[in-house]
Amino acid sequence: EVTHLENELTNKAKDFKKYLKLAAPDWKTVRDQLKEGEAAIEMIRFQWRDQVYYSDTAYYAAYIITKNSQYPEVVYLPDAATDLDNKYYKLYKNNIKLKLDDKESYNHFWKPINQQLKGIKKVYFSADGIYHLINVATLKNQETGQFLLDEMEIHYTTSGTDVNNAVADKDIRTAVLFGRPSYKTGMAGTVPVADAETRSLVRNFKDSNIPDLPGTEEEILTIKKEMDLSKFGVTHYLREQATEDKVYKLHSPGILHIATHGYWSPAGDNATDGYRTFNAMVNSGLLLSGVVNYYSLPVYPDTYDGILTAYEAQNLDLENTSLVILSACETSLGYLDAGEGVYGLQRAFRAAGAGSIMTSLWKVDDAATKDFMIAFYQHYLKTKDKNAAFVVAQKTIKEKYKHPYFWGAFVMSGK
């Protein structure tokens, strides 16, 4: 039967080739989308070519395009890629985690680029390699004492071809919101653990020690209230209603917002290439209602397990969804593949069709996240400009929580 179906498919697909013609984007197309004072920056991680062979040393380069570019300008970062990927990234991450003043990261990750951005106030930034794991807006210029957030507007894009100056979201009128899942159903609550103030978790789904996130319920209800005032068609699922099967039933909502625990595990990083990317997609995900019930059973039933993995999320129907927001921890993380991006939740939701996705780079504070999301929606619902609303939310939260740990955890990428 399988052989028959494959033969039939082959016959029906014989004209499919004509739909697979890919036109390589021209950098001039990107240039023509830009306005005065704007630049598109594409980061590249590459191995240095010396005459006829590649060396073992990798570097980063920034390709910069402005409205008046006669050709893309290339800035080679002086630090070896291994130093940026390891030593300087660890320094950046520790300064964020310990809420210390970071006096080094700007010099290594941005200063050589910034020297070629005279007069630029807005940047469309396409990351590669370790740049996927830092928020460049949180880099502090020691000469001015300001964060990059205050010096220019940064829009993350998947590639330079995502540059879009149109204020686009006027037709978005529907939203689906998930929040505060009951990780163990049939109980009044869950048992909090030491790190309960962040949206991360102990990676053990068998115990009832996954902390409750009451802030996510307040977050969802406040967003729903704002959307109701703006005449949005809103569907929201809380507690025992926030189940995995309801995510699968979605059909291109304008906005999808999921506020819960996220997780990422590097298990399988040493596997072969094919399995490594597969592992990354199944080892990153979001927790939904009933996950503890499922993994507490001696024999796992043939039902949904309460975990939406990236592998599963890439098959959702989000073709006309403008924005997906994953209001959880570490949803930007995954397996890094230079030139290919990150295999994880962010990639999965873009593959499912979402225009833009907001994800987090580290364990996020529950209260600060709630405030961030509310500030974002209040501005977005008035202007329908998600990029501007994202910048406003960062600056609003920065007024209350000074350190980047609180306001810099989220990045938004896409169109």
Sequence and secondary structure as in RCSB ss.txt:
>XXXX:A:sequence
EVTHLENELTNKAKDFKKYLKLAAPDWKTVRDQLKEGEAAIEMIRFQWRDQVYYSDTAYYAAYIITKNSQYPEVV
YLPDAATDLDNKYYKLYKNNIKLKLDDKESYNHFWKPINQQLKGIKKVYFSADGIYHLINVATLKNQETGQFLLD
EMEIHYTTSGTDVNNAVADKDIRTAVLFGRPSYKTGMAGTVPVADAETRSLVRNFKDSNIPDLPGTEEEILTIKK
EMDLSKFGVTHYLREQATEDKVYKLHSPGILHIATHGYWSPAGDNATDGYRTFNAMVNSGLLLSGVVNYYSLPVY
PDTYDGILTAYEAQNLDLENTSLVILSACETSLGYLDAGEGVYGLQRAFRAAGAGSIMTSLWKVDDAATKDFMIA
FYQHYLKTKDKNAAFVVAQKTIKEKYKHPYFWGAFVMSGK
>XXXX:A:secstr
 HHHHHHHHHHHTTTGGGGG      HHHHHHH  TTEEEEEEEEEEEEETTEEEEEEEEEEEEEETT SS EEE
EEEEEHHIIIIIIHHHHHHHHHTT   SSHHHHHTHHHHTT TT  EEEEE  GGGGGS GGG EETTTTEEHHH
HSEEEEESSGGG   S  GGG  EEEEEEEE SSTTSS     TTTTBS   S TTSS S   HHHHHHHHHHHH
HHHHTT EEEEEEETT  HHHHHT    SEEEEES EEE  TTTTS HHHHHHHHHHSEEEE TTHHHHHHSSS 
 SS  SEEEHHHHTTS  TT  EEEEESSSTT EEEETTTEEEEHHHHHHHTT SEEEEESS  BHHHHHHHHHH
HHHHHHHH  HHHHHHHHHHHHHHHS SHHHHSSEEEEE 
